[in-house]
Amino acid sequence: MFDWSRVQDLIRGIAASVAVISHDEANKLVIEACNEGFFRMIDVNHVCIDACPIPFEPLIPHYARTEFRQKLQECFESGVAQELEQAYDLRDGTHWWRLSLKPFRAVAGAPPIIGILVTGLDITAKVQLTHDLDVSTSRFRSVVHAAYDAIITIDQQQCITLFNRAAEDLFGYTSDEMLGQPIERLIPEQYHPNHPQYVRQFAQSPVRSRQMNERDRVYGQHRDGSMLPLEIAISKINVGGLLEFTAVIRDISDRVMLMDLLQKRAVTDELTGLPNRREFAEVVDKLLESDRMLSVFMLDIDYFKRVNDSFGHDVGDEVLRALAKVALNSVRKAAVFARWGGEEFVAALPGLSAEEAGVIADKLRSTIERQDFQFKWRLGSPVPFTVSIGVSARKPGEHDVDAIVKRADLALYRAKQGGRNRVEIG
């Protein structure tokens, strides 16, 4: 059996952190020999060096144990030297160590490996210097890379410490006016109460950067008081133990206008320009939040297939557009008149009973039957068509859009069964 005591005497006086680790009879990792530097590295002062061998697992801090163990196993299995860097939390702060692991053999160059010689060098000063350089470089690169975007940095007190020229152009203030000022000067007043909480949450989060418009739009406030829709990427860095927050800000007014346009298209029927089925449901849902009276009618063009078959689909589309135009002019009390789908249309009339809605529906039906409206037809002459309409009213306490529409649809079915070109109240 190898005499580890001779090794212990050898490494006792080495200034660096040194230990020899092997396996005991139960194949558990044990520290066969080490010096005071090794104990200082792992912040242990209650164990005597002469107590070796010492079990590895309970001696090494849990946060460093897994990685250390894996490297030791790799060294035992491969016979190849390994290196790793680890941080250890000591009483005077965090220290970084570079550990070198080398196989230890009883006879040089001959198997088996009886232990791993671990030497450690304290590289805390180098790591801190590298960190400080990285912070400075990162800040500089961010400013240079995003020179066309506004860049603002705030300290932990949420006061501005960096305000670049693009920020001046965006918000209308000079850098001299804003340095040292609270960031709230650039935030609309209605958002002031929640902003400090958002900053604290981000400061405590493990996430180092995020987009501030991930869920809702973000707005800034120009010097003239106008609201600016913004896209903001915010990051945090630790400078001398204090957090700094840097935001890269872009004016997205044009994008917001486009998004609003696309959103409008999402709730608008492209052919007729009327609201679509989704928009109708959303409007009626809001109307149903109150207990106000509400009626709905559903309209269908009679024998619309014959129109398409006789004149073509282009003319059929014109009939749909003509109906949309006359209905919008006739049903002025409707909160919304929408295309339900195909040749079906639907209207919501708040404050009206089924009978009152039925009168309006019948006037619309009569206007269409008599072609009593102006429309520029492609064929030069009007295309005759009629409509059938089903009307229903909200029941007391009812909040289900689908139920009201379904009753109107059933009434529409009866109007068709009754000969078409008529109004039925359900």
C-alpha positions as CSV (number, residue, x, y, z in Angstrom):
1,M,0.0,0.0,0.0
2,F,1.3,3.5,-0.9
3,D,2.7,5.5,2.0
4,W,0.7,8.8,1.8
5,S,2.4,10.2,4.9
6,R,5.5,10.9,2.9
7,V,3.5,12.9,0.4
8,Q,1.8,14.8,3.2
9,D,5.2,15.9,4.5
10,L,6.2,16.9,1.0
11,I,3.3,19.2,0.2
12,R,2.8,20.7,3.7
13,G,5.2,23.6,3.0
14,I,4.0,24.4,-0.6
15,A,2.5,27.9,-0.8
16,A,-0.2,27.1,-3.4
17,S,-3.3,25.1,-2.6
18,V,-2.3,21.4,-2.9
19,A,-4.1,18.1,-2.3
20,V,-3.9,14.5,-3.3
21,I,-7.2,12.7,-3.8
22,S,-7.8,9.0,-4.3
23,H,-10.4,6.3,-3.7
24,D,-10.8,4.4,-0.5
25,E,-11.7,0.7,-0.2
26,A,-15.4,1.6,-0.7
27,N,-14.4,3.4,-3.9
28,K,-15.3,6.8,-2.3
29,L,-13.2,9.9,-3.0
30,V,-10.9,10.8,-0.1
31,I,-8.3,13.5,0.5
32,E,-5.1,11.5,1.3
33,A,-2.9,14.6,1.8
34,C,-3.3,18.4,1.6
35,N,-1.8,21.6,2.9
36,E,-3.2,24.6,4.7
37,G,-3.6,26.4,1.4
38,F,-6.2,23.8,0.3
39,F,-8.1,24.3,3.5
40,R,-8.1,28.0,3.0
41,M,-9.4,27.6,-0.5
42,I,-12.4,25.6,0.6
43,D,-12.8,27.8,3.8
44,V,-12.2,25.0,6.3
45,N,-10.3,25.8,9.5
46,H,-11.6,23.2,12.0
47,V,-9.9,20.1,10.4
48,C,-6.3,19.1,11.1
49,I,-4.1,18.2,8.2
50,D,-2.9,15.2,10.2
51,A,-6.5,13.9,10.1
52,C,-6.0,12.7,6.5
53,P,-7.4,10.7,4.8
54,I,-10.6,12.8,4.9
55,P,-13.8,12.1,3.0
56,F,-14.0,14.3,-0.1
57,E,-17.8,14.9,-0.3
58,P,-18.6,16.5,3.1
59,L,-15.5,18.7,3.0
60,I,-16.1,20.4,-0.4
61,P,-18.8,23.0,-0.5
62,H,-22.0,21.7,-2.1
63,Y,-22.0,24.4,-4.9
64,A,-18.6,23.3,-6.1
65,R,-18.7,19.6,-5.3
66,T,-20.4,18.3,-8.5
67,E,-18.1,19.9,-11.0
68,F,-15.0,19.1,-8.9
69,R,-16.1,15.4,-8.6
70,Q,-16.7,15.2,-12.4
71,K,-13.3,16.5,-13.3
72,L,-11.7,14.1,-10.8
73,Q,-13.5,11.1,-12.3
74,E,-12.5,12.2,-15.9
75,C,-8.9,12.4,-14.7
76,F,-9.0,8.9,-13.1
77,E,-10.7,7.4,-16.2
78,S,-8.7,9.0,-18.9
79,G,-5.3,9.4,-17.2
80,V,-5.2,12.9,-18.8
81,A,-4.7,16.1,-16.8
82,Q,-7.7,18.3,-16.3
83,E,-8.3,22.0,-15.5
84,L,-11.2,24.0,-14.1
85,E,-12.0,27.3,-12.5
86,Q,-14.1,27.5,-9.5
87,A,-15.4,30.2,-7.2
88,Y,-15.5,29.7,-3.4
89,D,-17.4,32.0,-1.1
90,L,-15.1,32.9,1.8
91,R,-15.6,35.2,4.8
92,D,-13.9,38.1,3.1
93,G,-15.8,37.6,-0.2
94,T,-15.7,35.4,-3.3
95,H,-12.4,34.0,-4.4
96,W,-11.7,32.4,-7.8
97,W,-9.3,29.5,-8.2
98,R,-7.8,27.8,-11.2
99,L,-7.3,24.1,-10.3
100,S,-5.0,21.7,-12.2
101,L,-5.6,18.0,-11.8
102,K,-2.8,15.5,-12.7
103,P,-2.8,11.7,-12.4
104,F,-0.6,10.5,-9.6
105,R,1.2,7.1,-10.1
106,A,3.3,5.1,-7.7
107,V,5.9,4.7,-10.4
108,A,6.3,7.4,-13.0
109,G,4.7,6.5,-16.3
110,A,3.3,3.2,-15.1
111,P,-0.3,2.2,-14.2
112,P,-2.3,2.2,-12.1
113,I,-3.3,5.8,-11.2
114,I,-3.4,5.8,-7.4
115,G,-4.4,9.4,-6.9
116,I,-4.9,12.9,-8.4
117,L,-2.6,15.7,-7.6
118,V,-4.7,18.9,-7.3
119,T,-3.0,22.3,-7.3
120,G,-4.8,25.6,-7.0
121,L,-3.9,29.1,-7.8
122,D,-5.9,32.1,-6.5
123,I,-6.9,34.1,-9.7
124,T,-9.4,36.4,-8.0
125,A,-7.5,39.6,-8.9
126,K,-7.3,38.5,-12.6
127,V,-11.0,37.6,-12.7
128,Q,-12.0,40.9,-11.2
129,L,-9.8,42.8,-13.7
130,T,-11.3,40.9,-16.6
131,H,-14.8,41.6,-15.3
132,D,-14.1,45.3,-15.0
133,L,-12.6,45.4,-18.5
134,D,-15.6,43.5,-19.9
135,V,-18.0,46.0,-18.3
136,S,-16.1,48.9,-19.8
137,T,-15.9,47.2,-23.2
138,S,-19.5,46.2,-23.2
139,R,-20.7,49.7,-22.4
140,F,-18.5,51.2,-25.1
141,R,-19.5,48.6,-27.7
142,S,-23.2,49.1,-26.9
143,V,-22.9,52.9,-27.4
144,V,-21.0,52.5,-30.7
145,H,-23.1,49.6,-32.1
146,A,-26.4,51.3,-31.4
147,A,-25.4,54.9,-32.2
148,Y,-28.6,55.4,-34.3
149,D,-30.8,54.4,-31.3
150,A,-31.3,56.3,-28.1
151,I,-29.2,54.9,-25.3
152,I,-30.0,55.8,-21.7
153,T,-28.3,54.4,-18.5
154,I,-29.7,54.8,-15.0
155,D,-28.2,54.0,-11.6
156,Q,-29.8,52.2,-8.7
157,Q,-31.5,55.4,-7.7
158,Q,-33.0,55.5,-11.2
159,C,-31.2,58.7,-12.1
160,I,-29.8,59.1,-15.6
161,T,-26.1,58.7,-16.0
162,L,-25.9,58.3,-19.8
163,F,-28.0,60.1,-22.4
164,N,-26.7,59.9,-25.9
165,R,-27.3,62.2,-28.9
166,A,-30.0,59.9,-30.3
167,A,-31.8,60.2,-27.0
168,E,-31.6,64.0,-27.3
169,D,-33.2,63.8,-30.8
170,L,-35.9,61.4,-29.6
171,F,-37.0,63.1,-26.4
172,G,-36.2,66.7,-27.1
173,Y,-33.9,67.2,-24.1
174,T,-30.1,67.8,-24.1
175,S,-27.8,65.5,-22.3
176,D,-26.8,68.3,-19.9
177,E,-30.5,68.8,-19.0
178,M,-31.0,65.1,-18.3
179,L,-27.9,63.8,-16.5
180,G,-28.7,63.3,-12.9
181,Q,-32.4,63.6,-13.5
182,P,-34.9,60.9,-12.5
183,I,-35.9,58.6,-15.4
184,E,-39.6,59.4,-14.6
185,R,-39.2,62.7,-16.6
186,L,-39.3,60.6,-19.8
187,I,-42.2,58.4,-18.7
188,P,-45.9,59.4,-19.0
189,E,-47.4,60.2,-15.7
190,Q,-49.9,57.4,-15.6
191,Y,-47.0,54.9,-15.6
192,H,-45.1,56.5,-12.7
193,P,-46.6,54.5,-9.8
194,N,-45.6,51.1,-11.3
195,H,-42.2,51.9,-12.7
196,P,-40.1,51.6,-9.5
197,Q,-41.6,48.2,-8.9
198,Y,-40.7,47.0,-12.4
199,V,-37.1,48.2,-11.9
200,R,-36.8,46.3,-8.6
201,Q,-38.2,43.1,-10.1
202,F,-35.7,43.3,-12.9
203,A,-32.9,44.0,-10.5
204,Q,-33.8,40.9,-8.5
205,S,-34.3,38.7,-11.5
206,P,-31.6,36.3,-12.8
207,V,-32.4,37.6,-16.3
208,R,-29.8,40.1,-17.4
209,S,-31.6,41.6,-20.4
210,R,-35.2,41.7,-21.7
211,Q,-37.5,43.5,-24.1
212,M,-39.9,45.9,-22.4
213,N,-42.6,45.5,-25.0
214,E,-43.0,41.7,-24.6
215,R,-46.6,42.0,-23.6
216,D,-47.9,45.6,-23.9
217,R,-46.8,48.7,-25.7
218,V,-44.3,50.9,-24.0
219,Y,-44.5,54.7,-24.2
220,G,-42.2,57.5,-23.5
221,Q,-42.9,61.2,-23.2
222,H,-41.4,63.9,-25.4
223,R,-40.5,67.3,-24.0
224,D,-43.6,68.7,-25.6
225,G,-45.8,66.2,-23.7
226,S,-46.6,64.0,-26.7
227,M,-46.5,60.2,-26.2
228,L,-43.9,58.1,-28.1
229,P,-44.5,54.4,-28.8
230,L,-41.1,52.8,-28.1
231,E,-39.2,49.5,-28.4
232,I,-36.9,49.1,-25.5
233,A,-34.1,46.5,-24.9
234,I,-32.9,46.9,-21.3
235,S,-29.9,45.2,-19.7
236,K,-28.2,45.4,-16.3
237,I,-24.6,45.2,-15.2
238,N,-22.9,45.2,-11.8
239,V,-20.4,48.1,-11.5
240,G,-18.5,48.0,-8.3
241,G,-21.3,46.2,-6.5
242,L,-23.9,48.6,-7.8
243,L,-26.4,47.8,-10.5
244,E,-26.7,50.0,-13.6
245,F,-29.5,49.7,-16.2
246,T,-28.9,50.5,-19.8
247,A,-31.8,50.9,-22.3
248,V,-31.5,50.9,-26.1
249,I,-34.6,52.7,-27.3
250,R,-36.1,53.0,-30.7
251,D,-39.1,55.0,-32.0
252,I,-41.6,52.6,-33.5
253,S,-44.3,55.1,-34.5
254,D,-44.4,53.9,-38.1
255,R,-44.5,50.2,-36.9
256,V,-47.4,51.0,-34.5
257,M,-49.3,52.6,-37.3
258,L,-48.8,49.5,-39.5
259,M,-49.7,47.2,-36.6
260,D,-52.9,49.2,-36.0
261,L,-53.7,48.9,-39.7
262,L,-53.1,45.2,-39.7
263,Q,-55.2,44.8,-36.6
264,K,-58.0,46.7,-38.3
265,R,-57.8,44.4,-41.2
266,A,-58.0,41.4,-38.9
267,V,-61.4,42.5,-37.8
268,T,-62.7,43.9,-41.1
269,D,-64.2,42.0,-44.0
270,E,-62.0,42.8,-47.0
271,L,-64.8,42.7,-49.7
272,T,-67.4,44.9,-48.0
273,G,-65.3,46.9,-45.6
274,L,-67.7,45.9,-42.8
275,P,-66.7,44.6,-39.5
276,N,-66.3,40.8,-39.6
277,R,-67.7,38.1,-37.4
278,R,-65.0,38.4,-34.7
279,E,-65.4,42.1,-34.4
280,F,-69.2,41.7,-34.1
281,A,-68.8,39.2,-31.3
282,E,-66.4,41.5,-29.4
283,V,-68.7,44.5,-29.7
284,V,-71.7,42.6,-28.5
285,D,-69.8,41.0,-25.6
286,K,-69.1,44.6,-24.4
287,L,-72.7,45.6,-24.8
288,L,-73.8,42.5,-22.8
289,E,-71.7,43.7,-19.8
290,S,-74.6,46.0,-18.9
291,D,-78.3,45.1,-18.4
292,R,-79.4,47.3,-21.3
293,M,-81.9,46.0,-23.8
294,L,-80.4,44.6,-27.0
295,S,-81.8,43.2,-30.2
296,V,-80.0,41.4,-33.0
297,F,-81.0,40.7,-36.6
298,M,-79.5,38.3,-39.1
299,L,-80.0,38.9,-42.8
300,D,-79.5,36.6,-45.8
301,I,-79.6,37.4,-49.5
302,D,-82.3,35.4,-51.1
303,Y,-81.2,33.0,-53.9
304,F,-77.7,34.4,-53.9
305,K,-76.5,31.3,-55.7
306,R,-78.7,32.3,-58.7
307,V,-77.1,35.7,-58.8
308,N,-73.6,34.1,-59.0
309,D,-74.8,31.6,-61.6
310,S,-76.6,34.1,-63.7
311,F,-74.2,37.1,-63.6
312,G,-70.9,35.7,-62.3
313,H,-69.1,36.0,-59.0
314,D,-67.8,39.5,-59.7
315,V,-71.4,40.7,-59.9
316,G,-72.2,38.6,-56.8
317,D,-69.5,40.5,-55.0
318,E,-71.1,43.8,-56.2
319,V,-74.4,42.7,-54.7
320,L,-72.6,42.1,-51.4
321,R,-71.0,45.6,-51.5
322,A,-74.3,47.2,-52.4
323,L,-76.0,45.5,-49.5
324,A,-73.3,46.7,-47.2
325,K,-73.7,50.3,-48.4
326,V,-77.5,50.5,-48.1
327,A,-77.5,48.7,-44.7
328,L,-75.0,51.1,-43.2
329,N,-77.2,54.0,-44.4
330,S,-80.4,52.4,-43.2
331,V,-79.4,50.8,-39.9
332,R,-78.0,53.9,-38.2
333,K,-79.1,52.8,-34.7
334,A,-76.9,49.7,-35.0
335,A,-73.9,49.5,-32.7
336,V,-72.3,47.3,-35.4
337,F,-73.4,45.9,-38.8
338,A,-71.1,43.1,-39.8
339,R,-70.7,40.5,-42.5
340,W,-71.3,37.2,-40.8
341,G,-70.0,35.0,-43.6
342,G,-71.0,34.3,-47.3
343,E,-74.2,36.2,-48.0
344,E,-75.2,36.5,-44.4
345,F,-75.0,39.8,-42.4
346,V,-75.8,40.6,-38.8
347,A,-76.6,43.8,-36.8
348,A,-76.7,44.6,-33.1
349,L,-79.2,47.3,-32.0
350,P,-78.8,48.3,-28.4
351,G,-81.7,49.9,-26.6
352,L,-84.3,48.4,-29.0
353,S,-86.9,45.7,-28.4
354,A,-87.4,42.9,-30.9
355,E,-90.5,44.7,-32.3
356,E,-88.6,48.0,-32.7
357,A,-85.7,46.2,-34.3
358,G,-88.2,44.3,-36.6
359,V,-89.5,47.7,-37.9
360,I,-86.0,48.8,-38.8
361,A,-85.3,45.4,-40.4
362,D,-88.4,45.6,-42.5
363,K,-87.6,49.1,-43.7
364,L,-84.2,47.8,-44.8
365,R,-85.8,44.8,-46.5
366,S,-88.3,47.1,-48.3
367,T,-85.6,49.5,-49.4
368,I,-83.6,46.6,-51.0
369,E,-86.7,45.1,-52.7
370,R,-87.6,48.5,-54.3
371,Q,-83.9,49.2,-55.1
372,D,-84.4,52.5,-53.4
373,F,-80.7,53.3,-53.1
374,Q,-77.9,54.7,-55.2
375,F,-75.1,52.3,-56.3
376,K,-72.9,52.4,-59.3
377,W,-73.3,48.9,-60.9
378,R,-70.6,47.6,-63.2
379,L,-73.3,46.2,-65.6
380,G,-74.9,49.7,-65.8
381,S,-78.3,48.5,-64.6
382,P,-79.2,47.4,-61.1
383,V,-79.1,43.8,-60.1
384,P,-82.4,42.8,-58.5
385,F,-82.2,40.9,-55.2
386,T,-84.1,40.6,-52.0
387,V,-83.3,39.6,-48.4
388,S,-84.8,37.7,-45.6
389,I,-84.2,38.8,-42.0
390,G,-84.6,37.1,-38.6
391,V,-84.8,39.2,-35.4
392,S,-84.2,38.2,-31.7
393,A,-83.9,40.1,-28.5
394,R,-81.8,39.6,-25.4
395,K,-83.4,37.8,-22.5
396,P,-83.2,39.4,-19.1
397,G,-79.8,38.7,-17.6
398,E,-78.5,37.0,-20.8
399,H,-74.8,37.4,-21.5
400,D,-74.3,34.8,-24.3
401,V,-73.8,36.3,-27.7
402,D,-74.1,32.9,-29.4
403,A,-77.5,32.3,-27.9
404,I,-78.9,35.6,-29.1
405,V,-77.5,35.1,-32.6
406,K,-78.8,31.5,-32.7
407,R,-82.4,32.7,-32.1
408,A,-82.0,35.3,-34.8
409,D,-80.7,32.5,-37.1
410,L,-83.7,30.4,-36.3
411,A,-86.0,33.3,-37.1
412,L,-84.2,33.8,-40.3
413,Y,-84.8,30.2,-41.2
414,R,-88.5,30.6,-40.6
415,A,-88.4,33.7,-42.9
416,K,-86.9,31.6,-45.7
417,Q,-89.4,28.8,-45.1
418,G,-92.2,31.3,-45.2
419,G,-91.4,32.5,-48.7
420,R,-88.3,34.7,-48.3
421,N,-88.2,38.5,-48.7
422,R,-89.7,38.9,-45.2
423,V,-88.9,39.5,-41.6
424,E,-89.5,37.1,-38.7
425,I,-89.1,37.8,-35.0
426,G,-87.9,35.0,-32.8
